[in-house]
Amino acid sequence: MSQSLPQHSPAPEHDCYHCGLPIPAGVDLPVDVDGARHQMCCTGCQAVAESIVSSGLIDYYRRRDAMPEQARDAMPDELKDLGLFDHPDFQQGFVKPVGEHEREAALILEGITCAACIWLNEQHVAHQPGVTAIDINYATRRARVRWDERRIKLSDILAAIQAIGYRAYPYDAARSEQISQRERRSALWRLFVAGFGMMQVMMYAFPAYIAEDGDITADIESLMRWASLILTAPVVLYSAAPFFSHAWRDVRLRRLGMDVPVALGIGAAFVASCWATFIGHGEVYFDSVTMFVFFLLCGRYVEMLARQKAVRGVEELGKALPAFAERLAAWPGPDGEKVPVSQLLTGDVIRVKPGEALPADGVVVEGESNANEALLTGESRPVPKRPGSAVTGGSVNIGSPLCVRVTRTGEHTRLAAIRQLMERASAEKPRVVQQADRFAAYSSLRCWCWPR
């Protein structure tokens, strides 16, 4: 039996239903959403809401758990004309051919606030005529869009994304690193508050552990409990805030993940300790709460660093291939021509000079040299290459010139396969995490449904 999706709590009558901003006095811009009439604050929100409704994507308003980000400039002024994105010279940096007429672009999305935003963009863009594939990574806000250039232009895809209230522009590694830095800074502050609170609370809890009956008077014990409560409150309200927000999102989406039992444990222990402090008797667990939050944040911070390092590794692999190659069109003649790597075909013969990276996989047909393949294999020693030896795109020729016959290009190279695996690993949950989510859901249900 299908399960109905949770309804997003509507904005107050005086707030815009789409963006949540206050509606100016005298503005009357209604839109029928899911059988109900809702007011919008401006013609832009009205147009976006009508586009979402007319496209059959009404589930966006049911799935979302956060309002869209406020509008701001997502592109430089010279790129605000979407027609510029269709220029071949401009597309060289972020668009690559994947077939005779298919193209694939790497974009970064602005305005993503929750998983419902990912769902809305994927559904809306996938329904555009000519779009053959789209995949959006929620962690990095990076999108890969593939389309048939005979049926749709890149500017039309970007316009479709803008029509539903989001912004897309060429993926910029520097901007992605800025986002990662903000994420690390926020995580470090939460970790610092949790660590400081844990040390101070343990300082007040330790005497109670080692003291014998009668060593601590009732007023001193009450004072230490109140001090522990005051120190634990910032840990719960600030450091542990992501656990509660993610747990609330999971519950509203009728999905129980690992954050649900974590939030239940922290919240129940804190509330029980506060109650024991107020009434003056019973056990308190402020030290356990702060320690649990601190060590859990430590683990997640290490996981975040590993994930960001993997993303940077993908970027480094993407930079390994050169943009141009010297193709010997009249092989075995010595004359060559500079061509974009995207124009290389299987069977072409290319010349790779010392210090240059190989642009594609192939087989050496002339020359002897050594290749540095450390980026691909981790092997620090140069690998000898002679006629008949296989070479890998991304490795560096460090000896003498080599003439190589291309065997694999583009997405079929070994380097591309490694990059795809790394991107897939950073976007998908490992099996152990999926099992932990299922166990967390079972534990949460037991916690809620177990008879008292």
C-alpha positions as CSV (number, residue, x, y, z in Angstrom):
1,M,0.0,0.0,0.0
2,S,1.4,3.4,-1.0
3,Q,2.2,5.7,1.9
4,S,1.2,9.3,1.7
5,L,4.0,11.9,2.0
6,P,4.0,14.2,5.0
7,Q,2.6,17.6,4.3
8,H,5.0,20.5,4.8
9,S,3.7,22.9,7.4
10,P,2.3,25.8,5.5
11,A,3.7,29.3,6.0
12,P,1.6,31.7,8.0
13,E,-1.0,33.6,6.0
14,H,1.1,36.8,6.1
15,D,4.1,34.9,4.7
16,C,4.8,33.8,1.2
17,Y,4.0,30.1,0.8
18,H,6.9,29.5,-1.6
19,C,9.8,31.4,0.0
20,G,8.5,32.3,3.5
21,L,9.2,36.0,3.3
22,P,6.5,38.5,4.5
23,I,3.9,39.5,2.0
24,P,3.9,43.3,1.4
25,A,0.7,45.2,2.1
26,G,-1.7,45.2,-0.8
27,V,-0.1,42.4,-2.7
28,D,-2.6,39.7,-3.9
29,L,-0.8,37.0,-5.9
30,P,-2.6,33.7,-5.2
31,V,-1.6,30.3,-6.6
32,D,-3.7,27.1,-6.3
33,V,-1.4,24.5,-4.7
34,D,-2.7,21.0,-4.0
35,G,-6.3,22.2,-4.0
36,A,-5.7,25.1,-1.7
37,R,-5.2,28.8,-2.4
38,H,-1.9,30.2,-1.2
39,Q,-0.5,33.8,-1.4
40,M,2.9,34.7,-2.9
41,C,5.0,37.7,-2.0
42,C,6.0,38.6,-5.6
43,T,5.5,37.7,-9.2
44,G,8.7,35.7,-9.2
45,C,7.5,33.4,-6.5
46,Q,4.1,33.2,-8.2
47,A,5.8,32.2,-11.5
48,V,8.0,29.6,-9.8
49,A,5.0,28.1,-7.9
50,E,2.9,28.0,-11.0
51,S,5.7,26.3,-12.9
52,I,6.1,23.7,-10.2
53,V,2.3,23.0,-10.1
54,S,1.9,22.9,-13.9
55,S,4.9,20.5,-14.2
56,G,3.2,18.0,-11.9
57,L,5.8,18.4,-9.2
58,I,3.5,19.3,-6.4
59,D,5.2,16.7,-4.2
60,Y,8.0,19.2,-3.7
61,Y,5.9,21.2,-1.3
62,R,5.0,18.0,0.6
63,R,8.6,16.8,0.8
64,R,10.5,20.0,1.6
65,D,11.7,20.5,5.2
66,A,13.3,24.0,4.6
67,M,12.4,27.1,2.7
68,P,14.5,28.0,-0.4
69,E,17.5,30.2,0.1
70,Q,17.0,33.9,-0.7
71,A,17.8,35.0,-4.2
72,R,21.3,36.3,-4.8
73,D,23.7,36.7,-7.7
74,A,24.9,33.2,-8.6
75,M,26.8,34.2,-11.7
76,P,29.1,37.0,-12.8
77,D,27.4,39.8,-14.7
78,E,28.9,38.8,-18.0
79,L,27.3,35.3,-17.7
80,K,23.8,36.4,-16.8
81,D,22.9,36.1,-20.5
82,L,22.2,32.4,-20.7
83,G,23.0,32.4,-24.4
84,L,26.7,32.6,-23.6
85,F,26.5,29.1,-22.2
86,D,25.9,27.8,-25.7
87,H,29.1,29.2,-27.1
88,P,31.6,26.3,-27.9
89,D,34.6,28.3,-26.6
90,F,32.9,28.9,-23.3
91,Q,31.8,25.3,-23.0
92,Q,35.4,23.9,-23.3
93,G,36.0,24.2,-19.6
94,F,33.0,22.3,-18.2
95,V,31.3,20.5,-21.2
96,K,32.6,17.4,-22.8
97,P,31.2,15.2,-25.6
98,V,30.0,11.7,-24.7
99,G,28.8,10.7,-28.1
100,E,28.2,12.1,-31.6
101,H,25.5,14.5,-30.5
102,E,25.4,14.1,-26.7
103,R,27.1,16.5,-24.3
104,E,27.7,16.3,-20.5
105,A,28.1,19.4,-18.3
106,A,29.4,19.7,-14.7
107,L,27.3,22.3,-12.9
108,I,27.0,23.5,-9.3
109,L,23.5,24.4,-8.0
110,E,22.7,27.3,-5.7
111,G,19.6,27.3,-3.5
112,I,19.7,23.7,-2.4
113,T,18.4,23.4,1.2
114,C,17.1,19.9,1.6
115,A,16.7,16.5,-0.1
116,A,13.4,17.7,-1.6
117,C,15.3,20.3,-3.6
118,I,17.4,17.6,-5.1
119,W,14.3,15.6,-6.0
120,L,12.6,18.6,-7.6
121,N,15.6,19.6,-9.7
122,E,16.2,16.0,-10.9
123,Q,12.5,15.4,-11.8
124,H,12.1,18.8,-13.5
125,V,15.2,18.7,-15.6
126,A,14.8,15.0,-16.5
127,H,11.4,15.8,-18.0
128,Q,12.9,18.4,-20.4
129,P,12.9,17.1,-24.0
130,G,16.4,16.1,-25.0
131,V,17.8,15.6,-21.5
132,T,19.0,12.0,-21.2
133,A,20.5,11.9,-17.7
134,I,20.9,14.0,-14.6
135,D,22.6,13.2,-11.3
136,I,22.9,15.7,-8.4
137,N,25.2,15.1,-5.4
138,Y,23.6,16.4,-2.3
139,A,26.8,16.6,-0.3
140,T,28.7,18.8,-2.9
141,R,25.7,20.4,-4.7
142,R,27.4,19.2,-7.9
143,A,25.2,18.2,-10.9
144,R,26.1,16.2,-14.0
145,V,23.6,16.8,-16.8
146,R,23.7,14.9,-20.2
147,W,21.6,16.1,-23.1
148,D,21.2,15.7,-26.9
149,E,22.3,19.0,-28.5
150,R,20.0,18.4,-31.5
151,R,16.9,18.7,-29.2
152,I,17.9,21.1,-26.4
153,K,20.5,23.7,-25.6
154,L,22.4,24.1,-22.4
155,S,20.9,27.5,-22.0
156,D,17.4,26.0,-22.1
157,I,18.4,23.6,-19.3
158,L,19.7,26.4,-17.1
159,A,16.5,28.4,-17.8
160,A,14.4,25.4,-16.7
161,I,16.4,25.3,-13.5
162,Q,15.9,29.0,-12.9
163,A,12.1,28.6,-13.6
164,I,11.7,26.6,-10.4
165,G,13.7,29.0,-8.3
166,Y,17.2,27.6,-8.4
167,R,20.5,28.7,-10.1
168,A,23.1,26.7,-11.9
169,Y,26.4,27.7,-13.3
170,P,29.7,25.9,-14.3
171,Y,31.2,23.9,-11.6
172,D,34.0,25.9,-9.9
173,A,36.4,23.9,-7.7
174,A,37.4,27.1,-5.8
175,R,33.8,27.8,-4.8
176,S,33.3,24.2,-3.8
177,E,36.4,24.6,-1.5
178,Q,34.8,27.7,0.1
179,I,31.7,25.7,0.9
180,S,33.9,23.0,2.4
181,Q,35.8,25.5,4.5
182,R,32.6,26.9,6.0
183,E,31.4,23.3,6.8
184,R,34.7,22.6,8.5
185,R,34.6,25.8,10.5
186,S,31.1,25.2,11.7
187,A,31.9,21.6,12.7
188,L,35.0,22.8,14.6
189,W,33.0,25.3,16.6
190,R,30.4,22.7,17.6
191,L,33.2,20.3,18.5
192,F,34.9,23.0,20.6
193,V,31.7,23.8,22.5
194,A,31.0,20.1,23.1
195,G,34.6,19.5,24.3
196,F,34.7,22.5,26.6
197,G,31.3,21.6,28.1
198,M,32.4,18.0,28.6
199,M,35.6,18.9,30.5
200,Q,33.8,21.4,32.8
201,V,30.8,19.0,33.5
202,M,33.2,16.2,34.3
203,M,35.0,18.5,36.7
204,Y,31.7,18.8,38.7
205,A,30.7,15.2,38.3
206,F,34.0,13.6,39.4
207,P,33.6,14.5,43.1
208,A,30.2,12.8,43.2
209,Y,31.8,9.6,41.9
210,I,34.6,9.4,44.4
211,A,32.9,10.9,47.5
212,E,31.4,8.6,50.1
213,D,28.0,9.1,51.8
214,G,27.9,12.3,53.8
215,D,31.1,13.8,52.3
216,I,29.1,16.2,50.1
217,T,26.3,18.3,51.6
218,A,23.0,18.6,49.9
219,D,23.4,22.3,49.0
220,I,26.9,21.7,47.4
221,E,25.5,18.7,45.4
222,S,22.6,20.9,44.2
223,L,25.0,23.6,43.2
224,M,27.1,21.2,41.1
225,R,24.0,19.9,39.4
226,W,22.8,23.3,38.5
227,A,26.3,24.3,37.2
228,S,26.3,21.1,35.1
229,L,22.9,21.9,33.7
230,I,24.0,25.3,32.7
231,L,27.2,24.0,31.0
232,T,25.3,21.1,29.3
233,A,22.6,23.4,27.8
234,P,24.9,24.9,25.1
235,V,26.2,21.5,24.2
236,V,22.6,20.2,23.6
237,L,21.2,23.3,22.0
238,Y,24.2,24.2,19.8
239,S,26.6,21.3,19.3
240,A,23.9,18.6,19.1
241,A,21.5,20.8,17.0
242,P,22.3,19.0,13.7
243,F,21.2,15.6,15.3
244,F,17.8,17.0,16.3
245,S,17.2,18.8,13.0
246,H,18.1,15.7,11.0
247,A,16.1,13.5,13.2
248,W,13.1,15.8,12.8
249,R,13.5,15.8,9.1
250,D,13.6,12.0,9.0
251,V,10.5,11.7,11.2
252,R,8.6,14.1,9.0
253,L,9.6,12.1,5.9
254,R,8.6,8.9,7.7
255,R,12.1,7.6,7.5
256,L,14.2,6.6,10.5
257,G,17.9,7.0,10.2
258,M,20.8,7.0,12.6
259,D,20.1,10.5,13.9
260,V,16.7,9.5,15.3
261,P,18.0,7.2,18.1
262,V,20.9,9.6,18.7
263,A,18.5,12.5,19.2
264,L,16.2,10.3,21.4
265,G,19.1,9.3,23.6
266,I,20.5,12.8,24.0
267,G,17.1,14.4,24.5
268,A,15.8,11.8,27.0
269,A,18.9,11.9,29.1
270,F,19.0,15.7,29.2
271,V,15.3,16.1,30.0
272,A,15.5,13.4,32.8
273,S,18.6,15.1,34.3
274,C,16.9,18.5,34.2
275,W,13.9,17.1,36.0
276,A,16.1,15.4,38.6
277,T,17.8,18.8,39.1
278,F,14.6,20.7,39.5
279,I,13.0,18.3,42.0
280,G,16.3,17.9,44.0
281,H,16.7,14.1,43.9
282,G,17.3,11.3,41.4
283,E,20.2,10.6,39.1
284,V,21.7,13.1,36.6
285,Y,23.5,12.2,33.3
286,F,24.9,15.6,32.2
287,D,28.4,14.1,32.0
288,S,27.2,11.2,29.8
289,V,25.3,13.6,27.5
290,T,28.3,15.9,26.9
291,M,30.7,13.0,26.4
292,F,28.4,11.3,24.0
293,V,27.9,14.4,21.9
294,F,31.6,15.2,21.9
295,F,32.8,11.8,20.8
296,L,30.1,11.5,18.2
297,L,31.0,14.9,16.8
298,C,34.6,13.8,16.7
299,G,33.7,10.8,14.6
300,R,31.6,12.8,12.2
301,Y,34.3,15.5,11.9
302,V,36.8,12.8,10.9
303,E,34.3,11.4,8.4
304,M,33.7,14.8,6.9
305,L,37.5,15.4,6.4
306,A,37.8,12.0,4.7
307,R,34.8,12.8,2.4
308,Q,36.2,16.2,1.5
309,K,39.6,14.7,0.9
310,A,38.0,12.2,-1.5
311,V,36.3,15.0,-3.3
312,R,39.6,16.8,-3.7
313,G,41.1,13.6,-5.0
314,V,38.5,13.5,-7.7
315,E,39.3,17.0,-8.7
316,E,43.0,16.2,-8.9
317,L,42.3,13.3,-11.2
318,G,40.2,15.5,-13.4
319,K,43.2,17.9,-13.8
320,A,45.5,15.1,-14.8
321,L,44.5,15.1,-18.4
322,P,45.8,17.9,-20.7
323,A,43.4,20.0,-22.7
324,F,45.2,19.6,-26.0
325,A,47.3,16.8,-27.7
326,E,49.6,16.7,-30.7
327,R,48.0,14.4,-33.3
328,L,50.1,12.9,-36.2
329,A,47.5,12.9,-38.9
330,A,50.0,11.6,-41.6
331,W,51.7,9.0,-39.4
332,P,54.5,7.8,-39.9
333,G,55.1,11.3,-41.1
334,P,56.6,13.7,-38.5
335,D,54.1,16.6,-39.0
336,G,51.6,17.1,-36.1
337,E,48.8,19.4,-35.3
338,K,47.4,20.6,-32.0
339,V,43.8,19.3,-31.4
340,P,41.5,19.3,-28.3
341,V,41.7,16.0,-26.4
342,S,38.0,15.6,-26.9
343,Q,38.5,15.2,-30.7
344,L,40.9,12.3,-30.3
345,L,39.6,9.0,-31.8
346,T,40.6,5.4,-31.3
347,G,43.4,4.6,-33.7
348,D,44.9,8.2,-33.8
349,V,48.6,8.5,-33.3
350,I,49.8,11.2,-31.0
351,R,53.2,12.5,-29.9
352,V,53.9,13.0,-26.2
353,K,56.9,15.1,-25.4
354,P,58.9,14.8,-22.1
355,G,57.2,16.4,-19.2
356,E,53.7,16.1,-20.8
357,A,50.8,14.0,-19.5
358,L,49.4,11.4,-21.8
359,P,45.9,12.5,-22.9
360,A,44.4,9.0,-23.5
361,D,45.1,5.3,-23.1
362,G,47.2,3.7,-25.8
363,V,50.1,1.6,-27.0
364,V,53.6,2.9,-27.7
365,V,54.4,2.6,-31.4
366,E,57.7,4.5,-31.5
367,G,60.3,5.7,-28.9
368,E,61.6,4.6,-25.5
369,S,61.0,6.4,-22.3
370,N,59.8,6.2,-18.7
371,A,56.4,7.2,-17.4
372,N,55.5,8.4,-14.0
373,E,52.2,6.6,-13.0
374,A,52.2,7.6,-9.3
375,L,48.9,9.5,-9.5
376,L,47.2,6.3,-10.8
377,T,49.0,3.4,-9.1
378,G,50.9,5.0,-6.3
379,E,54.1,3.5,-7.7
380,S,56.9,6.1,-7.2
381,R,59.4,4.5,-9.5
382,P,59.2,5.5,-13.3
383,V,57.9,2.6,-15.4
384,P,59.9,1.9,-18.6
385,K,58.0,2.2,-21.9
386,R,59.0,0.9,-25.3
387,P,57.2,0.0,-28.5
388,G,54.3,-2.4,-27.6
389,S,54.0,-1.1,-24.0
390,A,50.6,0.0,-22.8
391,V,50.4,3.5,-21.5
392,T,47.6,5.1,-19.3
393,G,46.1,8.5,-19.7
394,G,47.1,10.9,-16.9
395,S,50.6,9.4,-16.5
396,V,53.6,11.7,-17.3
397,N,56.3,11.0,-19.8
398,I,59.6,11.9,-18.2
399,G,62.2,10.5,-20.6
400,S,62.1,11.1,-24.3
401,P,59.3,11.7,-26.9
402,L,56.9,8.9,-27.4
403,C,54.5,8.2,-30.3
404,V,51.4,6.5,-29.0
405,R,48.4,4.9,-30.8
406,V,45.2,5.8,-29.0
407,T,43.1,2.8,-27.8
408,R,40.6,4.4,-25.4
409,T,39.5,8.0,-25.1
410,G,37.1,10.1,-22.9
411,E,35.0,8.2,-20.5
412,H,36.4,4.9,-21.6
413,T,39.9,5.5,-20.2
414,R,41.3,4.0,-17.0
415,L,41.6,7.4,-15.4
416,A,37.9,8.2,-16.2
417,A,36.9,4.8,-14.6
418,I,38.8,5.6,-11.4
419,R,37.3,9.1,-11.3
420,Q,33.7,7.7,-11.7
421,L,34.3,5.2,-9.0
422,M,35.5,7.9,-6.6
423,E,32.5,10.1,-7.4
424,R,30.2,7.2,-6.9
425,A,31.8,6.4,-3.6
426,S,31.5,10.0,-2.3
427,A,27.8,10.1,-3.4
428,E,26.5,6.7,-2.2
429,K,26.3,5.3,1.3
430,P,28.5,2.3,2.0
431,R,26.7,-0.9,2.8
432,V,27.7,-0.7,6.5
433,V,26.0,2.7,6.7
434,Q,22.9,1.4,5.1
435,Q,22.8,-1.5,7.6
436,A,23.3,1.0,10.4
437,D,20.3,3.0,9.1
438,R,18.1,-0.1,9.1
439,F,19.3,-1.1,12.6
440,A,18.7,2.5,13.8
441,A,15.2,2.5,12.4
442,Y,14.5,-0.9,14.1
443,S,15.9,0.4,17.4
444,S,13.9,3.6,17.2
445,L,10.7,1.6,16.7
446,R,11.5,-0.6,19.6
447,C,12.1,2.5,21.7
448,W,8.8,4.0,20.8
449,C,6.7,0.8,20.8
450,W,8.1,-1.2,23.6
451,P,5.5,-1.6,26.4
452,R,6.3,0.3,29.6
